[in-house]
Amino acid sequence: MPARSRAPIRERSSVMPFSPRLIVLFFLGALLWSVDPAWGANEGQDDLDHATQAKLNARTRTDLGEVIRLAESALKKGLDEGNTQFAKELLASTCIQRGTNYASEILRLPPDPNWREIRRVALEDLERGLAIDANEPQALLLVAQLNLLPGGDVKRAHKALDEAVDRSAEQPQVQAKALMARAGFAEDVDHKLKDLDRAVQVGLQDPSPLRARGNFYLDQKKYDKALADFDAAAKLDPENAAAWESKGVTLIDLKRYDDALSALKKAHELEPKEPTPLLQMARAHGLKTDYKAALDDLNEADQLDPANLAVFLLRASVHEEMNEREKALADVDRVLKLAPGLTEAMRLRAVILAGSGKFAEAATQLEQLHREAPADEDVALQLALFYNAAKKPRKALQMFDKMLAEKPGNADALRGRADALLSMGKQAEAIADYEKVLALDPKDAEVLNNFAWVLATSPEEKLRNGKRALDLATRSAELTSYKQAHILSTLAAAYAELGDFDSARKWSQKSVEVGKESLKEELQKELKSYQADKPWRELQQIKDDDTELPGLPAENPKETPKR
């Protein structure tokens, strides 16, 4: 049979070595030739001899193709029983060897640009070899790995992995890899862990199964077990950067930021040209609010990988935390230029716009995402919140109602709807929603504050409850260490409702002192009211056209909910 054309695929200068078992077969074949006088009567013997010699001298895939051609020719011409078996072994091993060589071009990073065509050819060779000799677990593992890539035969991948696990008892490293791969797509958590436990047991001194199980525990938020596996992996191979990086990520989740940075710096020292340890270091520094150090890490990562979208997105988030919103937008826009329509970038851009007070623009940014993915609950919730902040409470209310019709226990949607109702002057309905939110999350400082505010300041006497308002406001102030001006303002309003104007003036004055300049005028109006021994009253009635409906006297306005 003539060799198949490989014109579309580049030739390589060398091939992967064949198995020791085949070397034994070669010597066995040579011995049989020397003692069997009938050997030369086989019509395919000459081709088999040439195939054997070609295999020993093979250096390229073309050489292997010639071995395959000669072995097939020998089998077609005819061989005795012993030689037939030898020729089949030779053919199977050579097909698997060439298929393995092709597969290496796909499974490396970065893969060959023509990987789909190379995969087809690799699978043809591997399956051809396995059809002759199915007891090749390494080949089965490769068949699974290639089929798990996009566009592959997933059912065949699953079957190949099961066979690889079953047939690799004498090759523990191959079995460990097959078990890890099978665990990777297992849906059942118990089955996944069972395979990973077995991989650790058979993996000998290989840290990879430990890292894989550690990542499983990390996903399950079993941080202590994850940390134990990553420590064991690092002990087995102290020079393995991945183990140190995984350990650092786990320590970040445990909020042990200094320990995390120590592990991540070790990973960076071992792999100084890899940007991911620097990205994780930036996360740790950011969570410590050491934004300058975070930017240093990200700028270094940018130098290593100028097209890394994660670097730009994280750096944009850091700039946003530092109120450097022009720089934040520049990084996000850079991402959107490289990856137009990227969901994460569009959402972050909306958040940055909202941070600048541009709520209408932020909502417009998210409207596109909501149209494209109406089932995305996070986008819908954020959009509704932006509508509310942009003084579009009725549009927000429609979205919150829809979310709550589908999930009545959605605390974020309940809180958002309560704030929207408060903006529209529907205080009784807002109170009902605040009650529900508080039952779900009794330690939400903003919910406690908003609920206390309406109980302390509602113009409707039947809705006011000064005693409860004071309790809620005090809990909110405690949760925020008495440092938030709008919460101290609520505390003052609660005291005023109870007639304790000395305490009202004390906390109102404090709110003026710690409040931002943009809030001072409003806070000072409240203080003047308490200085006159008058409680504060407020009823918002915002229309969706951004104007206020006639309401209470002008001396007691509030533009936004107490959030």
C-alpha positions as CSV (number, residue, x, y, z in Angstrom):
1,M,0.0,0.0,0.0
2,P,1.5,3.4,-1.0
3,A,2.3,5.8,1.8
4,R,-0.4,8.5,2.3
5,S,0.5,12.0,1.3
6,R,1.5,14.4,4.1
7,A,2.1,17.4,2.0
8,P,-0.1,19.9,4.1
9,I,1.9,19.0,7.2
10,R,5.4,20.1,7.9
11,E,8.1,17.4,8.2
12,R,10.1,17.2,11.4
13,S,13.8,16.4,11.6
14,S,13.4,13.7,14.2
15,V,10.8,11.4,15.7
16,M,10.0,10.1,19.1
17,P,11.8,6.8,19.9
18,F,9.9,3.5,19.8
19,S,9.3,1.3,22.8
20,P,11.8,-1.1,24.5
21,R,9.3,-3.9,23.9
22,L,9.7,-3.5,20.1
23,I,13.5,-3.7,20.4
24,V,13.0,-7.1,22.1
25,L,10.8,-8.1,19.2
26,F,13.5,-7.1,16.7
27,F,16.1,-9.3,18.4
28,L,13.5,-12.1,18.6
29,G,12.8,-11.8,14.9
30,A,16.6,-11.9,14.1
31,L,16.9,-15.1,16.2
32,L,14.0,-16.7,14.4
33,W,15.5,-15.9,11.0
34,S,18.8,-17.6,12.0
35,V,17.2,-20.9,13.0
36,D,14.3,-21.3,10.7
37,P,15.4,-22.6,7.3
38,A,11.9,-22.2,5.9
39,W,11.9,-18.4,6.7
40,G,13.0,-17.4,3.2
41,A,9.9,-19.1,1.7
42,N,7.7,-16.2,3.0
43,E,6.9,-14.0,0.1
44,G,6.8,-10.9,2.3
45,Q,10.0,-11.7,4.1
46,D,12.2,-9.3,2.0
47,D,9.8,-6.4,2.7
48,L,9.7,-7.3,6.4
49,D,13.5,-7.3,6.5
50,H,13.6,-3.9,5.0
51,A,10.9,-2.6,7.3
52,T,12.9,-3.8,10.3
53,Q,16.0,-2.1,9.1
54,A,14.1,1.1,8.2
55,K,12.6,1.2,11.7
56,L,16.0,1.1,13.3
57,N,17.3,3.9,11.1
58,A,14.1,6.1,11.2
59,R,14.7,9.8,11.9
60,T,11.7,11.5,10.4
61,R,8.0,11.0,9.9
62,T,8.7,10.2,6.3
63,D,11.0,7.4,7.4
64,L,8.2,6.1,9.6
65,G,5.9,6.2,6.7
66,E,8.3,4.0,4.7
67,V,8.3,1.5,7.6
68,I,4.5,1.4,7.6
69,R,4.5,0.9,3.8
70,L,6.9,-2.0,3.9
71,A,5.2,-3.7,6.9
72,E,1.8,-3.5,5.1
73,S,3.4,-4.8,1.9
74,A,4.9,-7.7,3.8
75,L,1.6,-8.6,5.3
76,K,-0.2,-8.4,2.0
77,K,2.4,-10.6,0.2
78,G,2.2,-13.2,3.0
79,L,4.1,-14.3,6.0
80,D,4.1,-17.3,8.2
81,E,2.4,-17.2,11.6
82,G,5.4,-15.9,13.6
83,N,6.4,-13.3,11.1
84,T,2.8,-12.2,10.7
85,Q,2.6,-11.4,14.4
86,F,6.0,-9.6,14.3
87,A,4.9,-7.5,11.3
88,K,1.6,-6.5,13.0
89,E,3.5,-5.5,16.1
90,L,5.9,-3.5,13.9
91,L,3.0,-1.8,12.0
92,A,1.1,-1.0,15.2
93,S,4.0,0.5,17.1
94,T,5.1,2.6,14.1
95,C,1.6,3.9,13.5
96,I,1.4,4.8,17.2
97,Q,4.9,6.3,17.2
98,R,4.0,8.6,14.2
99,G,0.6,9.5,15.7
100,T,2.3,10.4,19.0
101,N,4.7,12.6,17.1
102,Y,1.9,14.4,15.4
103,A,0.0,14.7,18.6
104,S,3.0,16.4,20.3
105,E,2.6,19.4,17.9
106,I,-0.9,19.9,19.2
107,L,-0.6,19.3,22.9
108,R,2.4,21.6,23.3
109,L,2.0,25.4,23.8
110,P,1.5,27.1,21.6
111,P,-0.1,24.5,19.3
112,D,0.6,24.3,15.6
113,P,-1.8,26.7,13.8
114,N,-2.9,23.7,11.6
115,W,-3.8,21.7,14.6
116,R,-7.2,20.5,13.4
117,E,-5.7,18.8,10.3
118,I,-2.8,17.5,12.3
119,R,-5.2,16.0,14.9
120,R,-7.1,14.2,12.1
121,V,-3.8,12.6,10.8
122,A,-2.6,11.8,14.4
123,L,-5.9,10.1,15.3
124,E,-5.8,8.1,12.1
125,D,-2.4,6.7,13.0
126,L,-3.2,6.1,16.7
127,E,-6.5,4.4,16.0
128,R,-4.9,2.3,13.3
129,G,-2.2,1.2,15.7
130,L,-4.8,0.5,18.5
131,A,-6.9,-1.6,16.1
132,I,-3.9,-4.0,15.9
133,D,-2.8,-3.7,19.5
134,A,-5.4,-2.3,21.9
135,N,-3.1,-2.8,24.9
136,E,-1.4,0.6,24.5
137,P,-2.6,2.9,27.3
138,Q,-0.3,5.8,26.3
139,A,-1.9,5.8,22.8
140,L,-5.4,5.6,24.4
141,L,-4.6,8.6,26.6
142,L,-3.5,10.5,23.5
143,V,-6.7,9.6,21.6
144,A,-8.7,10.9,24.6
145,Q,-6.7,14.1,24.9
146,L,-7.0,14.9,21.1
147,N,-10.7,14.2,21.1
148,L,-11.3,16.4,24.2
149,L,-10.1,19.4,22.1
150,P,-12.8,21.5,20.4
151,G,-14.7,19.6,17.7
152,G,-13.5,16.2,18.9
153,D,-15.5,13.0,19.6
154,V,-16.2,13.3,23.3
155,K,-17.8,9.9,23.5
156,R,-14.6,8.3,22.1
157,A,-12.5,10.4,24.5
158,H,-14.5,9.0,27.5
159,K,-14.2,5.4,26.2
160,A,-10.5,5.8,25.6
161,L,-9.9,7.2,29.1
162,D,-11.7,4.3,30.7
163,E,-9.6,1.8,28.6
164,A,-6.4,3.7,29.4
165,V,-7.2,3.5,33.1
166,D,-8.0,-0.2,32.9
167,R,-5.0,-1.2,30.9
168,S,-2.2,0.8,32.5
169,A,-1.8,-1.1,35.8
170,E,1.9,-1.7,34.9
171,Q,2.4,1.9,33.8
172,P,1.5,4.0,36.9
173,Q,2.5,7.3,35.5
174,V,0.2,6.8,32.4
175,Q,-2.6,5.6,34.7
176,A,-2.2,8.7,36.9
177,K,-2.5,10.9,33.9
178,A,-5.6,9.1,32.6
179,L,-7.2,9.2,36.0
180,M,-6.6,13.0,36.2
181,A,-8.0,13.5,32.7
182,R,-11.1,11.5,33.5
183,A,-11.6,13.4,36.8
184,G,-11.3,16.6,34.8
185,F,-14.7,16.2,33.0
186,A,-16.5,14.1,35.6
187,E,-19.7,15.7,36.7
188,D,-20.2,13.8,39.9
189,V,-18.0,15.2,42.7
190,D,-17.6,11.9,44.4
191,H,-16.4,10.2,41.2
192,K,-14.0,13.1,40.5
193,L,-12.5,12.8,44.0
194,K,-12.2,9.0,43.7
195,D,-10.2,9.3,40.5
196,L,-8.0,12.0,42.0
197,D,-7.3,10.0,45.1
198,R,-6.3,7.0,43.0
199,A,-4.1,9.2,40.8
200,V,-2.3,10.4,43.9
201,Q,-1.8,6.8,45.1
202,V,-0.4,5.5,41.8
203,G,1.5,8.7,40.9
204,L,4.5,7.8,42.9
205,Q,6.8,10.8,43.1
206,D,4.9,12.9,40.6
207,P,3.5,16.1,42.1
208,S,0.9,16.6,39.3
209,P,-1.9,14.4,40.9
210,L,-1.4,16.3,44.2
211,R,-1.8,19.6,42.4
212,A,-4.9,18.4,40.6
213,R,-6.5,17.2,43.8
214,G,-5.5,20.4,45.5
215,N,-7.2,22.4,42.8
216,F,-10.3,20.2,43.3
217,Y,-10.3,21.0,47.0
218,L,-9.8,24.7,46.2
219,D,-12.9,24.7,44.0
220,Q,-14.8,23.0,46.8
221,K,-13.5,25.7,49.2
222,K,-11.8,23.0,51.3
223,Y,-8.8,25.3,51.8
224,D,-7.0,23.3,54.5
225,K,-7.0,20.1,52.3
226,A,-6.0,22.1,49.3
227,L,-3.1,23.7,51.1
228,A,-2.0,20.2,52.4
229,D,-1.8,18.9,48.8
230,F,0.0,21.9,47.5
231,D,2.5,21.7,50.3
232,A,3.1,18.0,49.6
233,A,3.5,18.8,45.8
234,A,6.1,21.5,46.6
235,K,7.9,19.1,48.9
236,L,8.1,16.5,46.2
237,D,9.4,19.1,43.7
238,P,10.6,22.3,45.3
239,E,11.4,23.7,41.9
240,N,7.9,23.4,40.6
241,A,6.5,26.9,40.2
242,A,2.9,25.7,39.7
243,A,2.7,24.2,43.2
244,W,3.9,27.4,44.8
245,E,1.5,29.5,42.7
246,S,-1.4,27.2,43.6
247,K,-0.4,27.5,47.3
248,G,-0.4,31.2,47.0
249,V,-3.9,31.3,45.4
250,T,-5.2,29.2,48.3
251,L,-3.6,31.4,50.9
252,I,-5.3,34.4,49.2
253,D,-8.7,32.8,49.6
254,L,-7.8,32.2,53.3
255,K,-7.0,35.9,53.5
256,R,-3.4,35.1,54.6
257,Y,-2.0,37.7,52.2
258,D,1.5,37.9,53.5
259,D,2.0,34.1,53.3
260,A,0.4,34.2,49.9
261,L,2.9,36.8,48.7
262,S,5.8,34.7,50.0
263,A,4.6,31.6,48.0
264,L,3.9,33.6,44.9
265,K,7.3,35.3,45.0
266,K,8.8,31.8,45.1
267,A,6.8,30.9,42.0
268,H,8.0,34.1,40.3
269,E,11.6,33.4,41.1
270,L,11.3,29.9,39.6
271,E,9.5,31.1,36.5
272,P,10.6,34.8,36.1
273,K,9.1,35.0,32.5
274,E,5.7,33.8,33.5
275,P,3.1,36.6,34.1
276,T,0.6,34.6,36.2
277,P,2.5,34.6,39.5
278,L,2.7,38.4,39.1
279,L,-1.1,38.6,38.5
280,Q,-1.8,36.7,41.7
281,M,0.7,38.9,43.6
282,A,-1.2,41.9,42.3
283,R,-4.4,40.4,43.6
284,A,-2.9,39.8,47.0
285,H,-1.5,43.4,47.1
286,G,-4.8,44.8,46.0
287,L,-6.7,42.9,48.7
288,K,-4.3,44.4,51.2
289,T,-5.2,47.8,49.6
290,D,-1.5,48.2,48.7
291,Y,-2.4,49.5,45.3
292,K,1.0,50.9,44.4
293,A,2.6,47.4,44.9
294,A,-0.3,45.9,42.8
295,L,0.4,48.3,40.0
296,D,4.1,47.5,40.1
297,D,3.3,43.7,39.7
298,L,0.9,44.4,36.9
299,N,3.3,46.7,35.0
300,E,6.0,44.0,35.2
301,A,3.5,41.4,33.9
302,D,2.6,43.8,31.1
303,Q,6.2,43.9,30.1
304,L,6.4,40.1,30.0
305,D,3.1,39.6,28.1
306,P,1.9,42.8,26.3
307,A,-1.2,41.2,25.0
308,N,-2.4,39.6,28.3
309,L,-6.1,40.7,28.7
310,A,-6.1,39.7,32.4
311,V,-3.3,42.1,33.1
312,F,-5.3,45.0,31.6
313,L,-8.6,44.1,33.4
314,L,-7.0,43.7,36.8
315,R,-5.0,46.9,36.3
316,A,-8.1,48.7,35.3
317,S,-9.8,47.5,38.6
318,V,-6.8,48.8,40.6
319,H,-7.0,52.2,38.9
320,E,-10.7,52.3,39.7
321,E,-10.0,51.6,43.3
322,M,-7.5,54.4,43.3
323,N,-10.1,56.7,41.6
324,E,-7.9,57.0,38.6
325,R,-10.8,56.4,36.2
326,E,-9.2,57.8,33.1
327,K,-6.4,55.2,33.4
328,A,-8.9,52.5,34.2
329,L,-11.0,53.3,31.1
330,A,-7.8,53.3,29.0
331,D,-6.9,49.8,30.1
332,V,-10.5,48.5,29.5
333,D,-10.7,50.1,26.1
334,R,-7.4,48.5,25.3
335,V,-9.0,45.1,26.1
336,L,-12.1,45.9,24.0
337,K,-9.9,46.8,21.1
338,L,-8.2,43.4,21.3
339,A,-11.3,41.5,22.1
340,P,-14.5,43.4,21.0
341,G,-17.6,42.5,23.0
342,L,-15.7,40.7,25.8
343,T,-18.3,40.5,28.6
344,E,-15.9,41.0,31.5
345,A,-14.5,44.2,29.9
346,M,-17.9,45.6,29.1
347,R,-19.1,45.1,32.6
348,L,-16.0,46.6,34.1
349,R,-16.3,49.6,31.8
350,A,-19.9,50.1,33.1
351,V,-18.7,49.9,36.7
352,I,-16.0,52.5,36.0
353,L,-18.5,54.8,34.4
354,A,-20.8,54.4,37.4
355,G,-18.0,55.2,39.7
356,S,-17.7,58.5,37.9
357,G,-21.4,59.2,38.5
358,K,-22.2,58.5,34.8
359,F,-25.0,56.0,35.6
360,A,-26.9,56.6,32.4
361,E,-23.8,55.8,30.3
362,A,-23.1,52.8,32.5
363,A,-26.7,51.5,32.0
364,T,-26.3,52.0,28.2
365,Q,-23.1,49.9,28.3
366,L,-24.9,47.1,30.0
367,E,-28.0,47.2,27.9
368,Q,-26.1,45.7,25.0
369,L,-24.9,42.8,27.2
370,H,-28.4,42.3,28.5
371,R,-29.9,42.1,25.0
372,E,-27.2,39.5,24.0
373,A,-27.6,37.4,27.2
374,P,-31.0,38.1,28.8
375,A,-30.6,35.1,31.1
376,D,-27.4,36.4,32.7
377,E,-28.7,37.3,36.2
378,D,-25.6,39.3,37.2
379,V,-25.9,41.6,34.2
380,A,-29.6,42.0,34.7
381,L,-29.1,42.9,38.4
382,Q,-26.3,45.4,37.7
383,L,-28.3,47.0,35.0
384,A,-31.4,47.4,37.3
385,L,-29.1,49.0,40.0
386,F,-27.7,51.4,37.4
387,Y,-31.2,52.3,36.3
388,N,-32.1,53.1,39.9
389,A,-28.9,55.2,40.4
390,A,-29.7,57.0,37.2
391,K,-33.1,58.0,38.6
392,K,-35.0,55.5,36.5
393,P,-36.7,53.7,39.4
394,R,-39.6,52.4,37.3
395,K,-37.4,50.8,34.7
396,A,-35.4,49.3,37.6
397,L,-38.6,48.1,39.3
398,Q,-39.7,46.2,36.2
399,M,-36.4,44.3,36.1
400,F,-36.4,43.6,39.8
401,D,-40.0,42.3,39.6
402,K,-39.1,40.0,36.8
403,M,-36.1,38.6,38.7
404,L,-38.1,38.1,41.9
405,A,-40.9,36.4,40.0
406,E,-38.3,33.8,39.0
407,K,-36.4,33.7,42.3
408,P,-38.4,35.2,45.2
409,G,-35.4,34.7,47.6
410,N,-33.0,36.8,45.6
411,A,-31.7,39.1,48.4
412,D,-29.9,41.5,46.0
413,A,-33.0,42.0,43.9
414,L,-35.1,42.5,47.0
415,R,-32.8,45.1,48.3
416,G,-32.7,46.8,44.8
417,R,-36.5,46.8,44.6
418,A,-36.8,48.2,48.1
419,D,-34.5,51.1,47.1
420,A,-36.4,51.7,43.9
421,L,-39.8,51.7,45.8
422,L,-38.3,54.2,48.3
423,S,-37.2,56.5,45.5
424,M,-40.8,56.4,44.1
425,G,-42.3,57.3,47.5
426,K,-43.8,53.8,48.0
427,Q,-42.4,53.6,51.5
428,A,-44.7,50.9,52.9
429,E,-43.8,48.6,50.1
430,A,-40.1,49.4,50.5
431,I,-40.4,48.5,54.2
432,A,-41.9,45.1,53.4
433,D,-39.0,44.3,51.1
434,Y,-36.4,45.5,53.6
435,E,-38.0,43.1,56.1
436,K,-37.5,40.2,53.7
437,V,-33.9,41.2,52.9
438,L,-33.0,41.5,56.6
439,A,-34.3,38.0,57.3
440,L,-32.0,36.7,54.6
441,D,-29.0,38.8,55.6
442,P,-29.2,40.4,59.0
443,K,-25.6,41.9,58.7
444,D,-26.0,43.9,55.5
445,A,-24.9,47.4,56.7
446,E,-26.6,49.2,53.8
447,V,-29.9,47.4,54.2
448,L,-29.9,48.1,57.9
449,N,-29.2,51.8,57.2
450,N,-31.8,52.3,54.5
451,F,-34.4,50.5,56.6
452,A,-33.6,52.6,59.6
453,W,-33.7,55.8,57.5
454,V,-37.3,55.2,56.3
455,L,-38.5,54.2,59.8
456,A,-37.0,57.4,61.3
457,T,-37.9,59.9,58.6
458,S,-41.1,58.8,56.9
459,P,-43.8,61.6,56.9
460,E,-46.4,58.9,57.7
461,E,-46.6,58.4,61.4
462,K,-47.9,54.8,61.1
463,L,-44.7,53.9,59.3
464,R,-42.3,55.4,61.7
465,N,-40.7,53.4,64.5
466,G,-38.0,55.3,66.3
467,K,-37.0,52.6,68.7
468,R,-36.4,50.0,65.9
469,A,-34.8,52.7,63.7
470,L,-32.2,53.3,66.4
471,D,-31.5,49.6,66.8
472,L,-31.0,49.1,63.0
473,A,-28.9,52.3,62.7
474,T,-26.7,51.4,65.6
475,R,-26.0,47.9,64.1
476,S,-25.2,49.5,60.8
477,A,-22.8,52.0,62.4
478,E,-21.1,49.2,64.4
479,L,-20.6,47.2,61.2
480,T,-18.9,50.2,59.5
481,S,-16.9,51.2,62.6
482,Y,-18.8,54.5,62.9
483,K,-16.9,55.9,59.9
484,Q,-19.6,56.3,57.2
485,A,-21.2,59.7,57.1
486,H,-24.5,58.7,55.6
487,I,-24.9,56.0,58.3
488,L,-24.1,58.4,61.1
489,S,-26.7,60.7,59.6
490,T,-29.2,57.9,59.9
491,L,-28.2,57.3,63.5
492,A,-28.8,61.0,64.2
493,A,-32.3,60.8,62.5
494,A,-33.2,57.9,64.7
495,Y,-32.3,59.7,67.9
496,A,-34.2,62.8,66.7
497,E,-37.3,60.6,66.1
498,L,-37.1,59.5,69.7
499,G,-36.8,63.1,70.9
500,D,-33.1,62.8,72.0
501,F,-31.9,65.9,70.1
502,D,-28.6,66.1,72.1
503,S,-27.6,62.7,70.6
504,A,-29.0,63.6,67.3
505,R,-26.9,66.8,67.1
506,K,-23.8,64.8,68.3
507,W,-24.0,62.2,65.5
508,S,-25.2,64.7,62.9
509,Q,-22.2,66.9,63.6
510,K,-19.9,63.9,63.3
511,S,-21.5,63.0,59.9
512,V,-20.7,66.5,58.7
513,E,-17.1,66.2,59.8
514,V,-16.4,62.8,58.1
515,G,-18.7,63.4,55.0
516,K,-17.4,64.1,51.5
517,E,-17.7,67.7,50.3
518,S,-20.5,66.7,47.9
519,L,-22.6,65.6,50.9
520,K,-21.9,68.4,53.3
521,E,-24.7,70.8,52.2
522,E,-27.3,68.1,52.7
523,L,-25.9,66.9,56.1
524,Q,-25.7,70.5,57.4
525,K,-29.4,71.0,56.6
526,E,-30.1,67.9,58.8
527,L,-28.0,69.3,61.6
528,K,-29.8,72.7,61.5
529,S,-33.1,70.8,61.9
530,Y,-31.8,69.0,65.0
531,Q,-30.4,72.2,66.4
532,A,-34.0,73.6,66.2
533,D,-35.2,70.4,68.0
534,K,-37.0,69.3,64.8
535,P,-36.9,65.7,63.5
536,W,-36.1,65.1,59.9
537,R,-38.8,64.0,57.4
538,E,-38.3,62.8,53.9
539,L,-40.4,61.4,51.0
540,Q,-38.8,60.9,47.6
541,Q,-41.0,60.8,44.5
542,I,-38.6,60.5,41.6
543,K,-40.0,60.3,38.1
544,D,-38.2,58.4,35.4
545,D,-37.7,61.6,33.4
546,D,-35.2,62.7,36.1
547,T,-37.4,65.4,37.6
548,E,-39.0,65.5,41.1
549,L,-42.7,65.3,41.5
550,P,-44.2,67.9,44.0
551,G,-43.7,66.5,47.5
552,L,-42.6,67.8,50.8
553,P,-41.4,71.4,51.4
554,A,-38.1,72.3,49.7
555,E,-36.2,72.5,52.9
556,N,-36.2,68.7,53.3
557,P,-35.1,67.3,49.9
558,K,-33.0,64.2,49.4
559,E,-31.9,63.2,45.9
560,T,-31.0,59.6,46.4
561,P,-31.8,56.8,48.8
562,K,-29.6,56.6,52.0
563,R,-27.2,54.0,50.6
